[in-house]
Amino acid sequence: MSDPQPRPGIMKIAAYKGGDGSIPGYDDPIRLASNESALGPSPKAIAAYEAGKNDLHRYPESGIKLCQALGRLHGIDPARIVLGNGSDEIISLVTKAYVGPGDEVLFSRHGFAMYPIATLAAGATPVMAPENDYRADVDALLAAVTDKTKIVFLANPNNPTGSYLTSEEVARLHAGLPSHVLFVVDAAYAEYVSRNDYTAGQDLAQKHDNVVMMRTFSKIYGLAGLRVGWCFAPQAVCDVLHRTRGPFNVNAAAQAAAVAAVEDVAHIDQSRAHNDIWLPWFTEQVQQLGLAVLPSIGNFVLVGFPAEEGKDAVAAEAHLKKDGIIPRPVAGYGLPEFLRITIGLESEMHAVVSSLRAFVGR
Ligand SMILES: Cc1ncc(COP(=O)(O)O)c(C=O)c1O
């Protein structure tokens, strides 16, 4: 008799390790490990969350109000929106529905960690295309497409690198894919971006039957703890995802808070403005310390350390933590020489720079 066995592929998964949230000895550490919003959610979202407390015995509604609010904000058809328990769930739903054993799912070398996890969970094979200078490479991705490829994930901007492909490059990537390949543009950080040459993929998803745009409330909306993500997808894809998702996959409090958050445009503007100040400031400060930093258009940066014992990323992480600051190691992404640091509050960014200055000057 043998023990119960999971499906093939499952045991190849390296379980996702989230950013640390605490440091022994610190009641209130500076948490910069998970690309959360520096300013937190809209006060209106918090009020909407609190207002639901007398209805906890009720099942959540269908999510139509949130889809309608998103439809109004983005100028898209609410019927083509599917909500998820974070965009992580959308990644899982899409993968489980469209790939299985023998299929390949393609993404770039330093693409978001949930792509290989969801792929292996579905029994399919993850394929990574090389990057060029920590940036997805359209030609390398297209060269890696085979007749087994069923999904291509592109995070734009990408986590953890912070790099992005221009709208022209995204269109060229899509144009090079066979029409049966689902092209998923993961725009988790789109709201932070103000570049003329950027696309979150909405234009492509509007026009093509094989493009999905994914978004989240975990980043600029500051609702990571409530778990709300969504995608804008072709009707046929929405139909598939609705068949496989849990009927109440986004809870009532999350829906209510997200509707209020969508409507508070001023709060999002404030969060973007905050990032527009502190992202370039922090990048410059890190450069002045003589450390490497990759250009980022998200709410986080990769800071590079020399591969020298005592000066490397492992030592830097220990030093920051000693000062009550939690960065994110990214060795799991094949980037052992870097730490990812989220843009936090003004005081937090000053604290990080002071700590790094002491580290570099040791
Ligand atoms: C690129 C990218 N996609 C998706 C996610 C998942 O976000 P959530 O499941 O919180 O919506 C993240 C979170 O860090 C991310 O960085």
The ligand as an SDF file (V2000), in Angstrom:
LIG
                    3D

 16 16  0  0  0  0  0  0  0  0999 V2000
    3.6230   41.2630  -10.8310 C   0  0  0  0  0  0  0  0  0  0  0  0
    2.6810   40.7990   -9.7780 C   0  0  0  0  0  0  0  0  0  0  0  0
    1.5780   40.1550  -10.1470 N   0  0  0  0  0  0  0  0  0  0  0  0
    0.6860   39.7090   -9.2450 C   0  0  0  0  0  0  0  0  0  0  0  0
    0.8930   39.9020   -7.8920 C   0  0  0  0  0  0  0  0  0  0  0  0
   -0.1030   39.3320   -6.9430 C   0  0  0  0  0  0  0  0  0  0  0  0
   -0.8120   40.2870   -6.2980 O   0  0  0  0  0  0  0  0  0  0  0  0
   -2.1400   39.9740   -5.5070 P   0  0  0  0  0  0  0  0  0  0  0  0
   -2.3950   38.5020   -5.5280 O   0  0  0  0  0  0  0  0  0  0  0  0
   -1.9230   40.5060   -4.1480 O   0  0  0  0  0  0  0  0  0  0  0  0
   -3.2040   40.6960   -6.2770 O   0  0  0  0  0  0  0  0  0  0  0  0
    2.0270   40.5770   -7.4540 C   0  0  0  0  0  0  0  0  0  0  0  0
    2.2690   40.7590   -6.0150 C   0  0  0  0  0  0  0  0  0  0  0  0
    3.3410   41.0450   -5.5480 O   0  0  0  0  0  0  0  0  0  0  0  0
    2.9440   41.0370   -8.4230 C   0  0  0  0  0  0  0  0  0  0  0  0
    4.0630   41.6670   -8.0560 O   0  0  0  0  0  0  0  0  0  0  0  0
  1  2  1  0
  2  3  1  0
  2 15  2  0
  3  4  2  0
  4  5  1  0
  5  6  1  0
  5 12  2  0
  6  7  1  0
  7  8  1  0
  8  9  2  0
  8 10  1  0
  8 11  1  0
 12 13  1  0
 12 15  1  0
 13 14  2  0
 15 16  1  0
M  END
$$$$
